[in-house]
Amino acid sequence: MHLLPQGICPQTQATLGSNAMHLQVVADQRSGRLVAVGAIDNLTKGTAGAAIQCLNLALGLDESTGLTTVGLAP
């Protein structure tokens, strides 16, 4: 997970094809609420990525083997 700098909104293009999550958190002073917005590639970060992580663990490999945290788009 990558917490983005203040003022930068998460974009799905930055996580496309990766096992990363980009997160932005902002305090809304008016409503007294915390707003959290995240972007993921739901295929890689979702069940398919989880299956690869589990297989890696079952085989005694590093959990992140074969899973990149760098997206395809700049």
PDB file of N, H, CA, C and O in Angstrom:
ATOM      1  N   MET A   1       0.846  -1.167   0.000  1.00  0.00           N
ATOM      2  CA  MET A   1       0.000   0.000   0.000  1.00  0.00           C
ATOM      3  C   MET A   1       0.899   1.240   0.000  1.00  0.00           C
ATOM      4  O   MET A   1       1.915   1.290   0.693  1.00  0.00           O
ATOM      5  N   HIS A   2       0.504   2.221  -0.783  1.00  0.00           N
ATOM      6  H   HIS A   2      -0.321   2.180  -1.346  1.00  0.00           H
ATOM      7  CA  HIS A   2       1.241   3.472  -0.877  1.00  0.00           C
ATOM      8  C   HIS A   2       0.316   4.609  -0.464  1.00  0.00           C
ATOM      9  O   HIS A   2      -0.705   4.849  -1.108  1.00  0.00           O
ATOM     10  N   LEU A   3       0.671   5.306   0.606  1.00  0.00           N
ATOM     11  H   LEU A   3       1.500   5.111   1.130  1.00  0.00           H
ATOM     12  CA  LEU A   3      -0.073   6.491   1.024  1.00  0.00           C
ATOM     13  C   LEU A   3       0.441   7.658   0.192  1.00  0.00           C
ATOM     14  O   LEU A   3       1.622   8.002   0.248  1.00  0.00           O
ATOM     15  N   LEU A   4      -0.456   8.262  -0.577  1.00  0.00           N
ATOM     16  H   LEU A   4      -1.416   7.983  -0.621  1.00  0.00           H
ATOM     17  CA  LEU A   4      -0.060   9.337  -1.485  1.00  0.00           C
ATOM     18  C   LEU A   4       0.105  10.663  -0.747  1.00  0.00           C
ATOM     19  O   LEU A   4      -0.526  10.883   0.287  1.00  0.00           O
ATOM     20  N   PRO A   5       0.954  11.550  -1.279  1.00  0.00           N
ATOM     21  CA  PRO A   5       1.128  12.875  -0.681  1.00  0.00           C
ATOM     22  C   PRO A   5      -0.182  13.661  -0.724  1.00  0.00           C
ATOM     23  O   PRO A   5      -1.044  13.412  -1.566  1.00  0.00           O
ATOM     24  N   GLN A   6      -0.312  14.595   0.184  1.00  0.00           N
ATOM     25  H   GLN A   6       0.388  14.797   0.869  1.00  0.00           H
ATOM     26  CA  GLN A   6      -1.515  15.428   0.259  1.00  0.00           C
ATOM     27  C   GLN A   6      -1.775  16.105  -1.074  1.00  0.00           C
ATOM     28  O   GLN A   6      -0.859  16.650  -1.690  1.00  0.00           O
ATOM     29  N   GLY A   7      -3.028  16.071  -1.522  1.00  0.00           N
ATOM     30  H   GLY A   7      -3.772  15.628  -1.022  1.00  0.00           H
ATOM     31  CA  GLY A   7      -3.421  16.706  -2.767  1.00  0.00           C
ATOM     32  C   GLY A   7      -3.342  15.819  -3.998  1.00  0.00           C
ATOM     33  O   GLY A   7      -3.805  16.216  -5.067  1.00  0.00           O
ATOM     34  N   ILE A   8      -2.773  14.640  -3.877  1.00  0.00           N
ATOM     35  H   ILE A   8      -2.396  14.317  -3.008  1.00  0.00           H
ATOM     36  CA  ILE A   8      -2.673  13.700  -5.004  1.00  0.00           C
ATOM     37  C   ILE A   8      -3.753  12.641  -4.833  1.00  0.00           C
ATOM     38  O   ILE A   8      -3.808  11.955  -3.813  1.00  0.00           O
ATOM     39  N   CYS A   9      -4.616  12.514  -5.847  1.00  0.00           N
ATOM     40  H   CYS A   9      -4.571  13.071  -6.676  1.00  0.00           H
ATOM     41  CA  CYS A   9      -5.705  11.539  -5.795  1.00  0.00           C
ATOM     42  C   CYS A   9      -5.260  10.213  -6.399  1.00  0.00           C
ATOM     43  O   CYS A   9      -4.515  10.205  -7.379  1.00  0.00           O
ATOM     44  N   PRO A  10      -5.705   9.089  -5.830  1.00  0.00           N
ATOM     45  CA  PRO A  10      -5.383   7.784  -6.401  1.00  0.00           C
ATOM     46  C   PRO A  10      -6.004   7.629  -7.789  1.00  0.00           C
ATOM     47  O   PRO A  10      -7.112   8.104  -8.036  1.00  0.00           O
ATOM     48  N   GLN A  11      -5.289   6.968  -8.684  1.00  0.00           N
ATOM     49  H   GLN A  11      -4.389   6.582  -8.484  1.00  0.00           H
ATOM     50  CA  GLN A  11      -5.787   6.711 -10.029  1.00  0.00           C
ATOM     51  C   GLN A  11      -5.585   5.240 -10.358  1.00  0.00           C
ATOM     52  O   GLN A  11      -4.525   4.675 -10.088  1.00  0.00           O
ATOM     53  N   THR A  12      -6.595   4.630 -10.935  1.00  0.00           N
ATOM     54  H   THR A  12      -7.456   5.088 -11.155  1.00  0.00           H
ATOM     55  CA  THR A  12      -6.489   3.210 -11.265  1.00  0.00           C
ATOM     56  C   THR A  12      -5.393   2.947 -12.289  1.00  0.00           C
ATOM     57  O   THR A  12      -4.797   1.870 -12.277  1.00  0.00           O
ATOM     58  N   GLN A  13      -5.111   3.901 -13.177  1.00  0.00           N
ATOM     59  H   GLN A  13      -5.595   4.775 -13.187  1.00  0.00           H
ATOM     60  CA  GLN A  13      -4.060   3.681 -14.177  1.00  0.00           C
ATOM     61  C   GLN A  13      -2.696   3.469 -13.518  1.00  0.00           C
ATOM     62  O   GLN A  13      -1.832   2.807 -14.092  1.00  0.00           O
ATOM     63  N   ALA A  14      -2.498   4.015 -12.338  1.00  0.00           N
ATOM     64  H   ALA A  14      -3.200   4.553 -11.872  1.00  0.00           H
ATOM     65  CA  ALA A  14      -1.207   3.861 -11.647  1.00  0.00           C
ATOM     66  C   ALA A  14      -1.068   2.494 -10.989  1.00  0.00           C
ATOM     67  O   ALA A  14       0.041   2.085 -10.648  1.00  0.00           O
ATOM     68  N   THR A  15      -2.181   1.781 -10.805  1.00  0.00           N
ATOM     69  H   THR A  15      -3.082   2.114 -11.082  1.00  0.00           H
ATOM     70  CA  THR A  15      -2.125   0.465 -10.171  1.00  0.00           C
ATOM     71  C   THR A  15      -2.418  -0.662 -11.150  1.00  0.00           C
ATOM     72  O   THR A  15      -2.339  -1.832 -10.775  1.00  0.00           O
ATOM     73  N   LEU A  16      -2.753  -0.342 -12.389  1.00  0.00           N
ATOM     74  H   LEU A  16      -2.817   0.608 -12.693  1.00  0.00           H
ATOM     75  CA  LEU A  16      -3.094  -1.339 -13.398  1.00  0.00           C
ATOM     76  C   LEU A  16      -1.988  -2.376 -13.551  1.00  0.00           C
ATOM     77  O   LEU A  16      -0.835  -2.025 -13.802  1.00  0.00           O
ATOM     78  N   GLY A  17      -2.330  -3.630 -13.404  1.00  0.00           N
ATOM     79  H   GLY A  17      -3.266  -3.915 -13.200  1.00  0.00           H
ATOM     80  CA  GLY A  17      -1.369  -4.718 -13.575  1.00  0.00           C
ATOM     81  C   GLY A  17      -0.441  -4.925 -12.401  1.00  0.00           C
ATOM     82  O   GLY A  17       0.540  -5.661 -12.511  1.00  0.00           O
ATOM     83  N   SER A  18      -0.731  -4.292 -11.281  1.00  0.00           N
ATOM     84  H   SER A  18      -1.528  -3.694 -11.192  1.00  0.00           H
ATOM     85  CA  SER A  18       0.159  -4.430 -10.123  1.00  0.00           C
ATOM     86  C   SER A  18      -0.600  -4.951  -8.911  1.00  0.00           C
ATOM     87  O   SER A  18      -1.830  -4.988  -8.899  1.00  0.00           O
ATOM     88  N   ASN A  19       0.139  -5.346  -7.913  1.00  0.00           N
ATOM     89  H   ASN A  19       1.138  -5.316  -7.923  1.00  0.00           H
ATOM     90  CA  ASN A  19      -0.429  -5.815  -6.656  1.00  0.00           C
ATOM     91  C   ASN A  19      -0.382  -4.698  -5.611  1.00  0.00           C
ATOM     92  O   ASN A  19      -0.278  -4.963  -4.413  1.00  0.00           O
ATOM     93  N   ALA A  20      -0.459  -3.460  -6.070  1.00  0.00           N
ATOM     94  H   ALA A  20      -0.544  -3.244  -7.043  1.00  0.00           H
ATOM     95  CA  ALA A  20      -0.341  -2.301  -5.185  1.00  0.00           C
ATOM     96  C   ALA A  20      -1.694  -1.657  -4.935  1.00  0.00           C
ATOM     97  O   ALA A  20      -2.648  -1.858  -5.686  1.00  0.00           O
ATOM     98  N   MET A  21      -1.752  -0.885  -3.870  1.00  0.00           N
ATOM     99  H   MET A  21      -0.976  -0.722  -3.260  1.00  0.00           H
ATOM    100  CA  MET A  21      -2.913  -0.052  -3.577  1.00  0.00           C
ATOM    101  C   MET A  21      -2.403   1.350  -3.316  1.00  0.00           C
ATOM    102  O   MET A  21      -1.452   1.544  -2.558  1.00  0.00           O
ATOM    103  N   HIS A  22      -3.042   2.332  -3.948  1.00  0.00           N
ATOM    104  H   HIS A  22      -3.815   2.174  -4.563  1.00  0.00           H
ATOM    105  CA  HIS A  22      -2.716   3.732  -3.684  1.00  0.00           C
ATOM    106  C   HIS A  22      -3.843   4.306  -2.852  1.00  0.00           C
ATOM    107  O   HIS A  22      -5.016   4.143  -3.186  1.00  0.00           O
ATOM    108  N   LEU A  23      -3.489   4.976  -1.775  1.00  0.00           N
ATOM    109  H   LEU A  23      -2.536   5.108  -1.504  1.00  0.00           H
ATOM    110  CA  LEU A  23      -4.462   5.450  -0.798  1.00  0.00           C
ATOM    111  C   LEU A  23      -4.263   6.930  -0.525  1.00  0.00           C
ATOM    112  O   LEU A  23      -3.135   7.412  -0.427  1.00  0.00           O
ATOM    113  N   GLN A  24      -5.377   7.643  -0.405  1.00  0.00           N
ATOM    114  H   GLN A  24      -6.293   7.251  -0.485  1.00  0.00           H
ATOM    115  CA  GLN A  24      -5.358   9.047   0.005  1.00  0.00           C
ATOM    116  C   GLN A  24      -6.377   9.213   1.124  1.00  0.00           C
ATOM    117  O   GLN A  24      -7.504   8.729   1.017  1.00  0.00           O
ATOM    118  N   VAL A  25      -5.992   9.886   2.181  1.00  0.00           N
ATOM    119  H   VAL A  25      -5.077  10.279   2.269  1.00  0.00           H
ATOM    120  CA  VAL A  25      -6.853  10.111   3.339  1.00  0.00           C
ATOM    121  C   VAL A  25      -6.912  11.612   3.601  1.00  0.00           C
ATOM    122  O   VAL A  25      -5.884  12.287   3.650  1.00  0.00           O
ATOM    123  N   VAL A  26      -8.149  12.130   3.772  1.00  0.00           N
ATOM    124  H   VAL A  26      -8.985  11.582   3.732  1.00  0.00           H
ATOM    125  CA  VAL A  26      -8.358  13.551   4.002  1.00  0.00           C
ATOM    126  C   VAL A  26      -9.370  13.727   5.131  1.00  0.00           C
ATOM    127  O   VAL A  26     -10.380  13.026   5.181  1.00  0.00           O
ATOM    128  N   ALA A  27      -9.097  14.658   6.027  1.00  0.00           N
ATOM    129  H   ALA A  27      -8.276  15.227   5.986  1.00  0.00           H
ATOM    130  CA  ALA A  27     -10.053  14.986   7.086  1.00  0.00           C
ATOM    131  C   ALA A  27     -10.985  16.071   6.564  1.00  0.00           C
ATOM    132  O   ALA A  27     -10.537  17.146   6.166  1.00  0.00           O
ATOM    133  N   ASP A  28     -12.295  15.782   6.567  1.00  0.00           N
ATOM    134  H   ASP A  28     -12.659  14.909   6.890  1.00  0.00           H
ATOM    135  CA  ASP A  28     -13.307  16.763   6.161  1.00  0.00           C
ATOM    136  C   ASP A  28     -13.718  17.526   7.412  1.00  0.00           C
ATOM    137  O   ASP A  28     -14.510  17.033   8.215  1.00  0.00           O
ATOM    138  N   GLN A  29     -13.183  18.724   7.575  1.00  0.00           N
ATOM    139  H   GLN A  29     -12.540  19.125   6.923  1.00  0.00           H
ATOM    140  CA  GLN A  29     -13.433  19.526   8.779  1.00  0.00           C
ATOM    141  C   GLN A  29     -14.911  19.886   8.925  1.00  0.00           C
ATOM    142  O   GLN A  29     -15.437  19.932  10.037  1.00  0.00           O
ATOM    143  N   ARG A  30     -15.572  20.138   7.804  1.00  0.00           N
ATOM    144  H   ARG A  30     -15.145  20.100   6.900  1.00  0.00           H
ATOM    145  CA  ARG A  30     -16.970  20.555   7.837  1.00  0.00           C
ATOM    146  C   ARG A  30     -17.876  19.468   8.429  1.00  0.00           C
ATOM    147  O   ARG A  30     -18.727  19.758   9.269  1.00  0.00           O
ATOM    148  N   SER A  31     -17.693  18.233   7.993  1.00  0.00           N
ATOM    149  H   SER A  31     -17.002  17.998   7.310  1.00  0.00           H
ATOM    150  CA  SER A  31     -18.556  17.151   8.461  1.00  0.00           C
ATOM    151  C   SER A  31     -17.970  16.399   9.650  1.00  0.00           C
ATOM    152  O   SER A  31     -18.666  15.618  10.298  1.00  0.00           O
ATOM    153  N   GLY A  32     -16.682  16.634   9.937  1.00  0.00           N
ATOM    154  H   GLY A  32     -16.116  17.269   9.410  1.00  0.00           H
ATOM    155  CA  GLY A  32     -16.034  15.919  11.035  1.00  0.00           C
ATOM    156  C   GLY A  32     -15.764  14.459  10.698  1.00  0.00           C
ATOM    157  O   GLY A  32     -15.720  13.610  11.588  1.00  0.00           O
ATOM    158  N   ARG A  33     -15.585  14.170   9.416  1.00  0.00           N
ATOM    159  H   ARG A  33     -15.621  14.860   8.693  1.00  0.00           H
ATOM    160  CA  ARG A  33     -15.356  12.794   8.973  1.00  0.00           C
ATOM    161  C   ARG A  33     -14.005  12.648   8.290  1.00  0.00           C
ATOM    162  O   ARG A  33     -13.423  13.609   7.786  1.00  0.00           O
ATOM    163  N   LEU A  34     -13.541  11.434   8.295  1.00  0.00           N
ATOM    164  H   LEU A  34     -14.013  10.654   8.705  1.00  0.00           H
ATOM    165  CA  LEU A  34     -12.316  11.085   7.595  1.00  0.00           C
ATOM    166  C   LEU A  34     -12.721  10.430   6.277  1.00  0.00           C
ATOM    167  O   LEU A  34     -13.519   9.493   6.266  1.00  0.00           O
ATOM    168  N   VAL A  35     -12.174  10.922   5.174  1.00  0.00           N
ATOM    169  H   VAL A  35     -11.526  11.684   5.184  1.00  0.00           H
ATOM    170  CA  VAL A  35     -12.489  10.377   3.859  1.00  0.00           C
ATOM    171  C   VAL A  35     -11.253   9.639   3.347  1.00  0.00           C
ATOM    172  O   VAL A  35     -10.171  10.218   3.246  1.00  0.00           O
ATOM    173  N   ALA A  36     -11.423   8.362   3.026  1.00  0.00           N
ATOM    174  H   ALA A  36     -12.302   7.892   3.107  1.00  0.00           H
ATOM    175  CA  ALA A  36     -10.330   7.544   2.494  1.00  0.00           C
ATOM    176  C   ALA A  36     -10.715   7.054   1.108  1.00  0.00           C
ATOM    177  O   ALA A  36     -11.800   6.504   0.918  1.00  0.00           O
ATOM    178  N   VAL A  37      -9.820   7.254   0.132  1.00  0.00           N
ATOM    179  H   VAL A  37      -8.939   7.700   0.286  1.00  0.00           H
ATOM    180  CA  VAL A  37     -10.052   6.819  -1.233  1.00  0.00           C
ATOM    181  C   VAL A  37      -8.863   5.967  -1.660  1.00  0.00           C
ATOM    182  O   VAL A  37      -7.709   6.357  -1.484  1.00  0.00           O
ATOM    183  N   GLY A  38      -9.160   4.803  -2.222  1.00  0.00           N
ATOM    184  H   GLY A  38     -10.098   4.487  -2.365  1.00  0.00           H
ATOM    185  CA  GLY A  38      -8.101   3.912  -2.661  1.00  0.00           C
ATOM    186  C   GLY A  38      -8.310   3.461  -4.090  1.00  0.00           C
ATOM    187  O   GLY A  38      -9.436   3.448  -4.586  1.00  0.00           O
ATOM    188  N   ALA A  39      -7.225   3.092  -4.752  1.00  0.00           N
ATOM    189  H   ALA A  39      -6.309   3.103  -4.349  1.00  0.00           H
ATOM    190  CA  ALA A  39      -7.286   2.572  -6.117  1.00  0.00           C
ATOM    191  C   ALA A  39      -6.481   1.279  -6.171  1.00  0.00           C
ATOM    192  O   ALA A  39      -5.341   1.218  -5.710  1.00  0.00           O
ATOM    193  N   ILE A  40      -7.105   0.232  -6.752  1.00  0.00           N
ATOM    194  H   ILE A  40      -8.031   0.281  -7.126  1.00  0.00           H
ATOM    195  CA  ILE A  40      -6.432  -1.054  -6.936  1.00  0.00           C
ATOM    196  C   ILE A  40      -6.782  -1.608  -8.311  1.00  0.00           C
ATOM    197  O   ILE A  40      -7.759  -1.184  -8.929  1.00  0.00           O
ATOM    198  N   ASP A  41      -5.991  -2.545  -8.781  1.00  0.00           N
ATOM    199  H   ASP A  41      -5.198  -2.889  -8.279  1.00  0.00           H
ATOM    200  CA  ASP A  41      -6.365  -3.359  -9.935  1.00  0.00           C
ATOM    201  C   ASP A  41      -7.011  -4.589  -9.322  1.00  0.00           C
ATOM    202  O   ASP A  41      -6.316  -5.437  -8.762  1.00  0.00           O
ATOM    203  N   ASN A  42      -8.325  -4.698  -9.418  1.00  0.00           N
ATOM    204  H   ASN A  42      -8.889  -4.009  -9.873  1.00  0.00           H
ATOM    205  CA  ASN A  42      -9.018  -5.745  -8.679  1.00  0.00           C
ATOM    206  C   ASN A  42      -8.706  -7.151  -9.155  1.00  0.00           C
ATOM    207  O   ASN A  42      -9.025  -8.105  -8.446  1.00  0.00           O
ATOM    208  N   LEU A  43      -8.097  -7.327 -10.320  1.00  0.00           N
ATOM    209  H   LEU A  43      -7.837  -6.552 -10.895  1.00  0.00           H
ATOM    210  CA  LEU A  43      -7.701  -8.664 -10.741  1.00  0.00           C
ATOM    211  C   LEU A  43      -6.405  -9.068 -10.051  1.00  0.00           C
ATOM    212  O   LEU A  43      -6.322 -10.134  -9.440  1.00  0.00           O
ATOM    213  N   THR A  44      -5.406  -8.216 -10.152  1.00  0.00           N
ATOM    214  H   THR A  44      -5.474  -7.350 -10.648  1.00  0.00           H
ATOM    215  CA  THR A  44      -4.114  -8.546  -9.552  1.00  0.00           C
ATOM    216  C   THR A  44      -4.158  -8.425  -8.038  1.00  0.00           C
ATOM    217  O   THR A  44      -3.622  -9.286  -7.341  1.00  0.00           O
ATOM    218  N   LYS A  45      -4.779  -7.384  -7.515  1.00  0.00           N
ATOM    219  H   LYS A  45      -5.214  -6.684  -8.081  1.00  0.00           H
ATOM    220  CA  LYS A  45      -4.856  -7.192  -6.070  1.00  0.00           C
ATOM    221  C   LYS A  45      -5.993  -8.019  -5.475  1.00  0.00           C
ATOM    222  O   LYS A  45      -6.055  -8.208  -4.260  1.00  0.00           O
ATOM    223  N   GLY A  46      -6.881  -8.506  -6.316  1.00  0.00           N
ATOM    224  H   GLY A  46      -6.831  -8.353  -7.302  1.00  0.00           H
ATOM    225  CA  GLY A  46      -8.028  -9.287  -5.857  1.00  0.00           C
ATOM    226  C   GLY A  46      -7.696 -10.754  -5.691  1.00  0.00           C
ATOM    227  O   GLY A  46      -6.610 -11.107  -5.232  1.00  0.00           O
ATOM    228  N   THR A  47      -8.624 -11.598  -6.062  1.00  0.00           N
ATOM    229  H   THR A  47      -9.507 -11.312  -6.435  1.00  0.00           H
ATOM    230  CA  THR A  47      -8.508 -13.034  -5.828  1.00  0.00           C
ATOM    231  C   THR A  47      -7.350 -13.672  -6.587  1.00  0.00           C
ATOM    232  O   THR A  47      -6.690 -14.566  -6.057  1.00  0.00           O
ATOM    233  N   ALA A  48      -7.092 -13.233  -7.813  1.00  0.00           N
ATOM    234  H   ALA A  48      -7.628 -12.508  -8.243  1.00  0.00           H
ATOM    235  CA  ALA A  48      -5.996 -13.821  -8.582  1.00  0.00           C
ATOM    236  C   ALA A  48      -4.649 -13.553  -7.900  1.00  0.00           C
ATOM    237  O   ALA A  48      -3.808 -14.446  -7.799  1.00  0.00           O
ATOM    238  N   GLY A  49      -4.458 -12.329  -7.441  1.00  0.00           N
ATOM    239  H   GLY A  49      -5.141 -11.604  -7.524  1.00  0.00           H
ATOM    240  CA  GLY A  49      -3.226 -11.997  -6.733  1.00  0.00           C
ATOM    241  C   GLY A  49      -3.123 -12.733  -5.412  1.00  0.00           C
ATOM    242  O   GLY A  49      -2.040 -13.173  -5.027  1.00  0.00           O
ATOM    243  N   ALA A  50      -4.245 -12.871  -4.712  1.00  0.00           N
ATOM    244  H   ALA A  50      -5.125 -12.514  -5.025  1.00  0.00           H
ATOM    245  CA  ALA A  50      -4.255 -13.600  -3.437  1.00  0.00           C
ATOM    246  C   ALA A  50      -3.898 -15.070  -3.656  1.00  0.00           C
ATOM    247  O   ALA A  50      -3.204 -15.672  -2.837  1.00  0.00           O
ATOM    248  N   ALA A  51      -4.376 -15.647  -4.764  1.00  0.00           N
ATOM    249  H   ALA A  51      -4.940 -15.158  -5.429  1.00  0.00           H
ATOM    250  CA  ALA A  51      -4.051 -17.042  -5.066  1.00  0.00           C
ATOM    251  C   ALA A  51      -2.552 -17.219  -5.278  1.00  0.00           C
ATOM    252  O   ALA A  51      -1.963 -18.198  -4.818  1.00  0.00           O
ATOM    253  N   ILE A  52      -1.938 -16.267  -5.978  1.00  0.00           N
ATOM    254  H   ILE A  52      -2.416 -15.472  -6.352  1.00  0.00           H
ATOM    255  CA  ILE A  52      -0.489 -16.338  -6.200  1.00  0.00           C
ATOM    256  C   ILE A  52       0.254 -16.183  -4.880  1.00  0.00           C
ATOM    257  O   ILE A  52       1.224 -16.899  -4.632  1.00  0.00           O
ATOM    258  N   GLN A  53      -0.183 -15.265  -4.034  1.00  0.00           N
ATOM    259  H   GLN A  53      -0.971 -14.684  -4.235  1.00  0.00           H
ATOM    260  CA  GLN A  53       0.449 -15.085  -2.722  1.00  0.00           C
ATOM    261  C   GLN A  53       0.354 -16.369  -1.900  1.00  0.00           C
ATOM    262  O   GLN A  53       1.339 -16.791  -1.294  1.00  0.00           O
ATOM    263  N   CYS A  54      -0.819 -16.986  -1.877  1.00  0.00           N
ATOM    264  H   CYS A  54      -1.619 -16.643  -2.369  1.00  0.00           H
ATOM    265  CA  CYS A  54      -1.008 -18.229  -1.113  1.00  0.00           C
ATOM    266  C   CYS A  54      -0.138 -19.357  -1.662  1.00  0.00           C
ATOM    267  O   CYS A  54       0.457 -20.114  -0.895  1.00  0.00           O
ATOM    268  N   LEU A  55      -0.065 -19.470  -2.985  1.00  0.00           N
ATOM    269  H   LEU A  55      -0.548 -18.856  -3.608  1.00  0.00           H
ATOM    270  CA  LEU A  55       0.780 -20.489  -3.594  1.00  0.00           C
ATOM    271  C   LEU A  55       2.243 -20.266  -3.224  1.00  0.00           C
ATOM    272  O   LEU A  55       2.958 -21.214  -2.900  1.00  0.00           O
ATOM    273  N   ASN A  56       2.685 -19.012  -3.272  1.00  0.00           N
ATOM    274  H   ASN A  56       2.104 -18.242  -3.535  1.00  0.00           H
ATOM    275  CA  ASN A  56       4.059 -18.693  -2.883  1.00  0.00           C
ATOM    276  C   ASN A  56       4.339 -19.133  -1.451  1.00  0.00           C
ATOM    277  O   ASN A  56       5.378 -19.731  -1.171  1.00  0.00           O
ATOM    278  N   LEU A  57       3.415 -18.836  -0.550  1.00  0.00           N
ATOM    279  H   LEU A  57       2.571 -18.350  -0.777  1.00  0.00           H
ATOM    280  CA  LEU A  57       3.593 -19.217   0.849  1.00  0.00           C
ATOM    281  C   LEU A  57       3.602 -20.732   1.004  1.00  0.00           C
ATOM    282  O   LEU A  57       4.404 -21.273   1.765  1.00  0.00           O
ATOM    283  N   ALA A  58       2.723 -21.416   0.296  1.00  0.00           N
ATOM    284  H   ALA A  58       2.071 -20.977  -0.323  1.00  0.00           H
ATOM    285  CA  ALA A  58       2.646 -22.875   0.378  1.00  0.00           C
ATOM    286  C   ALA A  58       3.930 -23.527  -0.135  1.00  0.00           C
ATOM    287  O   ALA A  58       4.331 -24.585   0.351  1.00  0.00           O
ATOM    288  N   LEU A  59       4.571 -22.895  -1.114  1.00  0.00           N
ATOM    289  H   LEU A  59       4.246 -22.036  -1.508  1.00  0.00           H
ATOM    290  CA  LEU A  59       5.809 -23.434  -1.685  1.00  0.00           C
ATOM    291  C   LEU A  59       7.055 -22.931  -0.963  1.00  0.00           C
ATOM    292  O   LEU A  59       8.173 -23.284  -1.341  1.00  0.00           O
ATOM    293  N   GLY A  60       6.877 -22.118   0.062  1.00  0.00           N
ATOM    294  H   GLY A  60       5.970 -21.831   0.369  1.00  0.00           H
ATOM    295  CA  GLY A  60       8.014 -21.610   0.819  1.00  0.00           C
ATOM    296  C   GLY A  60       8.746 -20.470   0.122  1.00  0.00           C
ATOM    297  O   GLY A  60       9.891 -20.171   0.458  1.00  0.00           O
ATOM    298  N   LEU A  61       8.100 -19.840  -0.836  1.00  0.00           N
ATOM    299  H   LEU A  61       7.169 -20.083  -1.109  1.00  0.00           H
ATOM    300  CA  LEU A  61       8.704 -18.709  -1.548  1.00  0.00           C
ATOM    301  C   LEU A  61       8.346 -17.405  -0.861  1.00  0.00           C
ATOM    302  O   LEU A  61       7.462 -17.361  -0.006  1.00  0.00           O
ATOM    303  N   ASP A  62       9.043 -16.344  -1.243  1.00  0.00           N
ATOM    304  H   ASP A  62       9.761 -16.380  -1.938  1.00  0.00           H
ATOM    305  CA  ASP A  62       8.679 -15.018  -0.762  1.00  0.00           C
ATOM    306  C   ASP A  62       7.265 -14.712  -1.232  1.00  0.00           C
ATOM    307  O   ASP A  62       6.915 -14.989  -2.379  1.00  0.00           O
ATOM    308  N   GLU A  63       6.465 -14.150  -0.360  1.00  0.00           N
ATOM    309  H   GLU A  63       6.749 -13.925   0.572  1.00  0.00           H
ATOM    310  CA  GLU A  63       5.047 -13.892  -0.640  1.00  0.00           C
ATOM    311  C   GLU A  63       4.815 -13.066  -1.898  1.00  0.00           C
ATOM    312  O   GLU A  63       3.791 -13.235  -2.561  1.00  0.00           O
ATOM    313  N   SER A  64       5.741 -12.178  -2.240  1.00  0.00           N
ATOM    314  H   SER A  64       6.573 -12.041  -1.701  1.00  0.00           H
ATOM    315  CA  SER A  64       5.542 -11.270  -3.370  1.00  0.00           C
ATOM    316  C   SER A  64       6.159 -11.768  -4.680  1.00  0.00           C
ATOM    317  O   SER A  64       6.165 -11.034  -5.669  1.00  0.00           O
ATOM    318  N   THR A  65       6.678 -13.002  -4.706  1.00  0.00           N
ATOM    319  H   THR A  65       6.673 -13.598  -3.903  1.00  0.00           H
ATOM    320  CA  THR A  65       7.276 -13.531  -5.923  1.00  0.00           C
ATOM    321  C   THR A  65       6.250 -13.539  -7.063  1.00  0.00           C
ATOM    322  O   THR A  65       5.152 -14.076  -6.911  1.00  0.00           O
ATOM    323  N   GLY A  66       6.607 -12.952  -8.183  1.00  0.00           N
ATOM    324  H   GLY A  66       7.498 -12.516  -8.307  1.00  0.00           H
ATOM    325  CA  GLY A  66       5.722 -12.918  -9.348  1.00  0.00           C
ATOM    326  C   GLY A  66       4.674 -11.827  -9.302  1.00  0.00           C
ATOM    327  O   GLY A  66       3.875 -11.702 -10.230  1.00  0.00           O
ATOM    328  N   LEU A  67       4.660 -11.046  -8.255  1.00  0.00           N
ATOM    329  H   LEU A  67       5.309 -11.147  -7.501  1.00  0.00           H
ATOM    330  CA  LEU A  67       3.669  -9.959  -8.112  1.00  0.00           C
ATOM    331  C   LEU A  67       4.421  -8.634  -8.054  1.00  0.00           C
ATOM    332  O   LEU A  67       5.216  -8.400  -7.143  1.00  0.00           O
ATOM    333  N   THR A  68       4.168  -7.785  -9.015  1.00  0.00           N
ATOM    334  H   THR A  68       3.522  -7.975  -9.755  1.00  0.00           H
ATOM    335  CA  THR A  68       4.837  -6.491  -9.051  1.00  0.00           C
ATOM    336  C   THR A  68       4.002  -5.434  -8.348  1.00  0.00           C
ATOM    337  O   THR A  68       2.776  -5.544  -8.309  1.00  0.00           O
ATOM    338  N   THR A  69       4.628  -4.432  -7.802  1.00  0.00           N
ATOM    339  H   THR A  69       5.623  -4.343  -7.833  1.00  0.00           H
ATOM    340  CA  THR A  69       3.900  -3.308  -7.213  1.00  0.00           C
ATOM    341  C   THR A  69       4.014  -2.070  -8.102  1.00  0.00           C
ATOM    342  O   THR A  69       3.615  -0.973  -7.709  1.00  0.00           O
ATOM    343  N   VAL A  70       4.564  -2.258  -9.303  1.00  0.00           N
ATOM    344  H   VAL A  70       4.888  -3.148  -9.622  1.00  0.00           H
ATOM    345  CA  VAL A  70       4.701  -1.170 -10.268  1.00  0.00           C
ATOM    346  C   VAL A  70       3.607  -1.332 -11.318  1.00  0.00           C
ATOM    347  O   VAL A  70       3.511  -2.383 -11.952  1.00  0.00           O
ATOM    348  N   GLY A  71       2.787  -0.310 -11.508  1.00  0.00           N
ATOM    349  H   GLY A  71       2.865   0.544 -10.994  1.00  0.00           H
ATOM    350  CA  GLY A  71       1.708  -0.366 -12.494  1.00  0.00           C
ATOM    351  C   GLY A  71       2.230  -0.285 -13.925  1.00  0.00           C
ATOM    352  O   GLY A  71       3.387   0.063 -14.157  1.00  0.00           O
ATOM    353  N   LEU A  72       1.365  -0.610 -14.877  1.00  0.00           N
ATOM    354  H   LEU A  72       0.424  -0.892 -14.689  1.00  0.00           H
ATOM    355  CA  LEU A  72       1.737  -0.587 -16.293  1.00  0.00           C
ATOM    356  C   LEU A  72       1.742   0.813 -16.877  1.00  0.00           C
ATOM    357  O   LEU A  72       2.503   1.099 -17.801  1.00  0.00           O
ATOM    358  N   ALA A  73       0.895   1.692 -16.342  1.00  0.00           N
ATOM    359  H   ALA A  73       0.277   1.460 -15.591  1.00  0.00           H
ATOM    360  CA  ALA A  73       0.818   3.063 -16.853  1.00  0.00           C
ATOM    361  C   ALA A  73       1.694   3.972 -15.990  1.00  0.00           C
ATOM    362  O   ALA A  73       1.883   3.712 -14.802  1.00  0.00           O
ATOM    363  N   PRO A  74       2.226   5.033 -16.590  1.00  0.00           N
ATOM    364  CA  PRO A  74       3.081   5.957 -15.808  1.00  0.00           C
ATOM    365  C   PRO A  74       2.293   6.753 -14.790  1.00  0.00           C
ATOM    366  O   PRO A  74       2.866   7.564 -14.063  1.00  0.00           O
TER     367      PRO A  74
END
